[in-house]
């Protein structure tokens, strides 16, 4: 009988603790769920057109990107092509 009484008391304490737990949701949490960090652009530098569409990599302003330190300038032509443009006899490979 004492064991049953102890089990009932333990069950009552667990139910009381569950009622005391605070559960709430904020409006922001409900309206804005979790997002994949790969898709989230907050804090990243993103180029957009005046209409709000994303600018493709080929259409971005290289000079602006380099000046702001977002990216380094990339080589536009491979070395082999550049060596072919130099007049013969002016360099050694």
OpenMM code with the backbone's topology and positions (N, CA, C; nanometers):
from openmm import Vec3, app, unit

residues = "UNK UNK UNK UNK UNK UNK UNK UNK UNK UNK UNK UNK UNK UNK UNK UNK UNK UNK UNK UNK UNK UNK UNK UNK UNK UNK UNK UNK UNK UNK UNK UNK UNK UNK UNK UNK UNK UNK UNK UNK UNK UNK UNK UNK UNK UNK UNK UNK UNK UNK UNK UNK UNK UNK UNK UNK UNK UNK UNK UNK UNK UNK UNK UNK UNK UNK UNK UNK UNK UNK UNK UNK UNK UNK UNK UNK UNK UNK UNK UNK UNK UNK UNK UNK UNK UNK UNK UNK UNK UNK UNK UNK UNK".split()
positions = [
    Vec3(0.0818, -0.1188, 0.0000),
    Vec3(0.0000, 0.0000, 0.0000),
    Vec3(0.0869, 0.1263, 0.0000),
    Vec3(0.1959, 0.1248, 0.0742),
    Vec3(0.2868, 0.2393, 0.0791),
    Vec3(0.3524, 0.2605, -0.0578),
    Vec3(0.3842, 0.1511, -0.1275),
    Vec3(0.4464, 0.1616, -0.2592),
    Vec3(0.3491, 0.2248, -0.3596),
    Vec3(0.2240, 0.1854, -0.3531),
    Vec3(0.1227, 0.2421, -0.4427),
    Vec3(0.1044, 0.3902, -0.4137),
    Vec3(0.1009, 0.4236, -0.2836),
    Vec3(0.0851, 0.5631, -0.2443),
    Vec3(0.2035, 0.6471, -0.2951),
    Vec3(0.3255, 0.5907, -0.2869),
    Vec3(0.4454, 0.6608, -0.3338),
    Vec3(0.4426, 0.6790, -0.4860),
    Vec3(0.3961, 0.5758, -0.5588),
    Vec3(0.3864, 0.5861, -0.7040),
    Vec3(0.2840, 0.6906, -0.7450),
    Vec3(0.1697, 0.6957, -0.6751),
    Vec3(0.0683, 0.7970, -0.7042),
    Vec3(0.1201, 0.9376, -0.6731),
    Vec3(0.1947, 0.9521, -0.5643),
    Vec3(0.2508, 1.0821, -0.5279),
    Vec3(0.3527, 1.1275, -0.6333),
    Vec3(0.4354, 1.0340, -0.6817),
    Vec3(0.5344, 1.0664, -0.7857),
    Vec3(0.4634, 1.1083, -0.9150),
    Vec3(0.3567, 1.0378, -0.9499),
    Vec3(0.2801, 1.0711, -1.0697),
    Vec3(0.2176, 1.2100, -1.0559),
    Vec3(0.1652, 1.2401, -0.9366),
    Vec3(0.1064, 1.3712, -0.9108),
    Vec3(0.2124, 1.4808, -0.9224),
    Vec3(0.3332, 1.4575, -0.8705),
    Vec3(0.4415, 1.5569, -0.8797),
    Vec3(0.4815, 1.5807, -1.0254),
    Vec3(0.4865, 1.4748, -1.1064),
    Vec3(0.5210, 1.4903, -1.2478),
    Vec3(0.4144, 1.5708, -1.3223),
    Vec3(0.2872, 1.5445, -1.2927),
    Vec3(0.1785, 1.6195, -1.3565),
    Vec3(0.1816, 1.7662, -1.3147),
    Vec3(0.2099, 1.7916, -1.1874),
    Vec3(0.2185, 1.9298, -1.1380),
    Vec3(0.3352, 2.0029, -1.2042),
    Vec3(0.4485, 1.9351, -1.2207),
    Vec3(0.5639, 1.9970, -1.2863),
    Vec3(0.5333, 2.0268, -1.4327),
    Vec3(0.4590, 1.9378, -1.4987),
    Vec3(0.4222, 1.9606, -1.6384),
    Vec3(0.3289, 2.0808, -1.6518),
    Vec3(0.2384, 2.0998, -1.5546),
    Vec3(0.1483, 2.2152, -1.5590),
    Vec3(0.2232, 2.3457, -1.5335),
    Vec3(0.3314, 2.3404, -1.4589),
    Vec3(0.4083, 2.4608, -1.4274),
    Vec3(0.5014, 2.5037, -1.5410),
    Vec3(0.5291, 2.4135, -1.6329),
    Vec3(0.6185, 2.4473, -1.7437),
    Vec3(0.5544, 2.5544, -1.8303),
    Vec3(0.6350, 2.6493, -1.8736),
    Vec3(0.5845, 2.7601, -1.9542),
    Vec3(0.6107, 2.7322, -2.1018),
    Vec3(0.5079, 2.7336, -2.1824),
    Vec3(0.5177, 2.7172, -2.3259),
    Vec3(0.4560, 2.8395, -2.3910),
    Vec3(0.5317, 2.9061, -2.4752),
    Vec3(0.4778, 3.0208, -2.5462),
    Vec3(0.5456, 3.0318, -2.6816),
    Vec3(0.4799, 3.1003, -2.7729),
    Vec3(0.5337, 3.1270, -2.9049),
    Vec3(0.5254, 3.2764, -2.9292),
    Vec3(0.6257, 3.3291, -2.9965),
    Vec3(0.6223, 3.4703, -3.0318),
    Vec3(0.5609, 3.4861, -3.1699),
    Vec3(0.5130, 3.6040, -3.1975),
    Vec3(0.4559, 3.6318, -3.3286),
    Vec3(0.5621, 3.6155, -3.4363),
    Vec3(0.6834, 3.6647, -3.4101),
    Vec3(0.7915, 3.6528, -3.5068),
    Vec3(0.8256, 3.5066, -3.5319),
    Vec3(0.8304, 3.4278, -3.4269),
    Vec3(0.8612, 3.2859, -3.4418),
    Vec3(0.7570, 3.2111, -3.5221),
    Vec3(0.6323, 3.2519, -3.5092),
    Vec3(0.5245, 3.1863, -3.5832),
    Vec3(0.5266, 3.2292, -3.7296),
    Vec3(0.5456, 3.3598, -3.7536),
    Vec3(0.5422, 3.4116, -3.8905),
    Vec3(0.6673, 3.3782, -3.9709),
    Vec3(0.7812, 3.3726, -3.9043),
    Vec3(0.9081, 3.3490, -3.9735),
    Vec3(0.9708, 3.2227, -3.9159),
    Vec3(0.9577, 3.1135, -3.9882),
    Vec3(1.0124, 2.9861, -3.9420),
    Vec3(1.1621, 2.9768, -3.9656),
    Vec3(1.2192, 2.8652, -3.9300),
    Vec3(1.3618, 2.8416, -3.9500),
    Vec3(1.3909, 2.8320, -4.0989),
    Vec3(1.5045, 2.8888, -4.1389),
    Vec3(1.5448, 2.8848, -4.2786),
    Vec3(1.6809, 2.8176, -4.2895),
    Vec3(1.7022, 2.7561, -4.4038),
    Vec3(1.8306, 2.6946, -4.4315),
    Vec3(1.9346, 2.8052, -4.4420),
    Vec3(2.0483, 2.7912, -4.3746),
    Vec3(2.1466, 2.8976, -4.3744),
    Vec3(2.2072, 2.9199, -4.5132),
    Vec3(2.1993, 2.8211, -4.6011),
    Vec3(2.2481, 2.8391, -4.7373),
    Vec3(2.1567, 2.9323, -4.8168),
    Vec3(2.0283, 2.9352, -4.7843),
    Vec3(1.9323, 3.0168, -4.8579),
    Vec3(1.9178, 3.1570, -4.7997),
    Vec3(1.9593, 3.1769, -4.6763),
    Vec3(1.9410, 3.3047, -4.6094),
    Vec3(2.0441, 3.4049, -4.6583),
    Vec3(2.0021, 3.5207, -4.7094),
    Vec3(2.0946, 3.6203, -4.7626),
    Vec3(2.1178, 3.7358, -4.6662),
    Vec3(2.0624, 3.7309, -4.5468),
    Vec3(2.0818, 3.8404, -4.4520),
    Vec3(2.2280, 3.8433, -4.4114),
    Vec3(2.2903, 3.9589, -4.4239),
    Vec3(2.4302, 3.9741, -4.3876),
    Vec3(2.5258, 3.9488, -4.5027),
    Vec3(2.4780, 3.8953, -4.6133),
    Vec3(2.5642, 3.8739, -4.7295),
    Vec3(2.5472, 3.9887, -4.8269),
    Vec3(2.6510, 4.0138, -4.9046),
    Vec3(2.6424, 4.1161, -5.0075),
    Vec3(2.5837, 4.0512, -5.1327),
    Vec3(2.4664, 4.0950, -5.1711),
    Vec3(2.3961, 4.0378, -5.2859),
    Vec3(2.3641, 4.1503, -5.3827),
    Vec3(2.4063, 4.1325, -5.5082),
    Vec3(2.3740, 4.2330, -5.6101),
    Vec3(2.2363, 4.2045, -5.6673),
    Vec3(2.1576, 4.3120, -5.6800),
    Vec3(2.0238, 4.2994, -5.7378),
    Vec3(2.0023, 4.4130, -5.8373),
    Vec3(1.9114, 4.3885, -5.9312),
    Vec3(1.8753, 4.4933, -6.0259),
    Vec3(1.7791, 4.5900, -5.9587),
    Vec3(1.7407, 4.6957, -6.0295),
    Vec3(1.6464, 4.7911, -5.9727),
    Vec3(1.5090, 4.7285, -5.9528),
    Vec3(1.4808, 4.6204, -6.0235),
    Vec3(1.3537, 4.5502, -6.0077),
    Vec3(1.3571, 4.4489, -5.8932),
    Vec3(1.4731, 4.4290, -5.8323),
    Vec3(1.4853, 4.3361, -5.7212),
    Vec3(1.5265, 4.1959, -5.7609),
    Vec3(1.5525, 4.1718, -5.8880),
    Vec3(1.5960, 4.0391, -5.9334),
    Vec3(1.7458, 4.0238, -5.9098),
    Vec3(1.7892, 3.9030, -5.8788),
    Vec3(1.9304, 3.8774, -5.8548),
    Vec3(2.0088, 3.8927, -5.9842),
    Vec3(2.1308, 3.9453, -5.9729),
    Vec3(2.2183, 3.9632, -6.0887),
    Vec3(2.3003, 3.8357, -6.1060),
    Vec3(2.3057, 3.7832, -6.2284),
    Vec3(2.3817, 3.6606, -6.2528),
    Vec3(2.5320, 3.6891, -6.2415),
    Vec3(2.6110, 3.5848, -6.2237),
    Vec3(2.7554, 3.6009, -6.2095),
    Vec3(2.8179, 3.6656, -6.3323),
    Vec3(2.7653, 3.6373, -6.4505),
    Vec3(2.8224, 3.6932, -6.5734),
    Vec3(2.7911, 3.8412, -6.5902),
    Vec3(2.6851, 3.8901, -6.5283),
    Vec3(2.6428, 4.0293, -6.5449),
    Vec3(2.6896, 4.1214, -6.4325),
    Vec3(2.7614, 4.0697, -6.3355),
    Vec3(2.8031, 4.1524, -6.2222),
    Vec3(2.9143, 4.2488, -6.2611),
    Vec3(2.9206, 4.3599, -6.1920),
    Vec3(3.0215, 4.4619, -6.2162),
    Vec3(3.1489, 4.4216, -6.1425),
    Vec3(3.2485, 4.3725, -6.2177),
    Vec3(3.3729, 4.3245, -6.1566),
    Vec3(3.4448, 4.4345, -6.0806),
    Vec3(3.4483, 4.5538, -6.1371),
    Vec3(3.5200, 4.6641, -6.0728),
    Vec3(3.4588, 4.6965, -5.9360),
    Vec3(3.3269, 4.7013, -5.9283),
    Vec3(3.2591, 4.7298, -5.8016),
    Vec3(3.2877, 4.6208, -5.6983),
    Vec3(3.2829, 4.4966, -5.7422),
    Vec3(3.3056, 4.3848, -5.6503),
    Vec3(3.4468, 4.3898, -5.5941),
    Vec3(3.5455, 4.4173, -5.6785),
    Vec3(3.6851, 4.4212, -5.6344),
    Vec3(3.7092, 4.5411, -5.5422),
    Vec3(3.6541, 4.6566, -5.5770),
    Vec3(3.6747, 4.7768, -5.4964),
    Vec3(3.6156, 4.7634, -5.3568),
    Vec3(3.5073, 4.6919, -5.3436),
    Vec3(3.4441, 4.6749, -5.2131),
    Vec3(3.5030, 4.5579, -5.1357),
    Vec3(3.5949, 4.4849, -5.1957),
    Vec3(3.6603, 4.3753, -5.1262),
    Vec3(3.5742, 4.2513, -5.1112),
    Vec3(3.4675, 4.2427, -5.1865),
    Vec3(3.3807, 4.1262, -5.1783),
    Vec3(3.4452, 4.0057, -5.2447),
    Vec3(3.5168, 4.0298, -5.3515),
    Vec3(3.5756, 3.9211, -5.4294),
    Vec3(3.7043, 3.9710, -5.4909),
    Vec3(3.7928, 3.8828, -5.5315),
    Vec3(3.9153, 3.9229, -5.5993),
    Vec3(3.8930, 3.9133, -5.7497),
    Vec3(3.9735, 3.9873, -5.8233),
    Vec3(3.9598, 3.9871, -5.9687),
    Vec3(4.0058, 3.8525, -6.0231),
    Vec3(3.9286, 3.7970, -6.1153),
    Vec3(3.9610, 3.6689, -6.1754),
    Vec3(4.0250, 3.6893, -6.3120),
    Vec3(4.1087, 3.5955, -6.3511),
    Vec3(4.1731, 3.6010, -6.4812),
    Vec3(4.0701, 3.5684, -6.5881),
    Vec3(4.0591, 3.6551, -6.6884),
    Vec3(3.9563, 3.6374, -6.7906),
    Vec3(4.0001, 3.5436, -6.9019),
    Vec3(4.1294, 3.5376, -6.9316),
    Vec3(4.1812, 3.4513, -7.0384),
    Vec3(4.2856, 3.3563, -6.9804),
    Vec3(4.2926, 3.2341, -7.0298),
    Vec3(4.3943, 3.1411, -6.9804),
    Vec3(4.5351, 3.1855, -7.0221),
    Vec3(4.6359, 3.1389, -6.9489),
    Vec3(4.7744, 3.1781, -6.9751),
    Vec3(4.8182, 3.1444, -7.1172),
    Vec3(4.7762, 3.0295, -7.1691),
    Vec3(4.8174, 2.9890, -7.3036),
    Vec3(4.7729, 3.0913, -7.4076),
    Vec3(4.6500, 3.1399, -7.3945),
    Vec3(4.5989, 3.2386, -7.4893),
    Vec3(4.6741, 3.3704, -7.4771),
    Vec3(4.7069, 3.4092, -7.3561),
    Vec3(4.7814, 3.5334, -7.3361),
    Vec3(4.9222, 3.5235, -7.3938),
    Vec3(4.9882, 3.4081, -7.3787),
    Vec3(5.1217, 3.3891, -7.4353),
    Vec3(5.1177, 3.3963, -7.5878),
    Vec3(5.0090, 3.3526, -7.6496),
    Vec3(4.9980, 3.3577, -7.7951),
    Vec3(4.9826, 3.5016, -7.8455),
    Vec3(4.9315, 3.5890, -7.7641),
    Vec3(4.9125, 3.7290, -7.8045),
    Vec3(5.0422, 3.8103, -7.8005),
    Vec3(5.1410, 3.7627, -7.7253),
    Vec3(5.2673, 3.8358, -7.7142),
    Vec3(5.3488, 3.8098, -7.8402),
    Vec3(5.4066, 3.9134, -7.8985),
    Vec3(5.4902, 3.8920, -8.0187),
    Vec3(5.6062, 3.7976, -7.9874),
    Vec3(5.6404, 3.7128, -8.0827),
    Vec3(5.7453, 3.6124, -8.0626),
    Vec3(5.8801, 3.6795, -8.0381),
    Vec3(5.9587, 3.6165, -7.9516),
    Vec3(6.0913, 3.6668, -7.9218),
    Vec3(6.0957, 3.7592, -7.8011),
    Vec3(5.9812, 3.8009, -7.7451),
    Vec3(5.9783, 3.8926, -7.6314),
    Vec3(5.9701, 3.8227, -7.4964),
    Vec3(5.9535, 3.6927, -7.4968),
    Vec3(5.9403, 3.6222, -7.3703),
    Vec3(5.9989, 3.4820, -7.3826),
    Vec3(6.0211, 3.4179, -7.2695),
    Vec3(6.0627, 3.2770, -7.2675),
    Vec3(5.9670, 3.2041, -7.1786),
    Vec3(5.9318, 3.0853, -7.2216),
    Vec3(5.8344, 3.0080, -7.1440),
    Vec3(5.9017, 2.9011, -7.0653),
] * unit.nanometer
topology = app.Topology()
chain = topology.addChain("A")
for resn in residues:
    res = topology.addResidue(resn, chain)
    for name in ("N", "CA", "C"):
        topology.addAtom(name, app.Element.getBySymbol(name[0]), res)
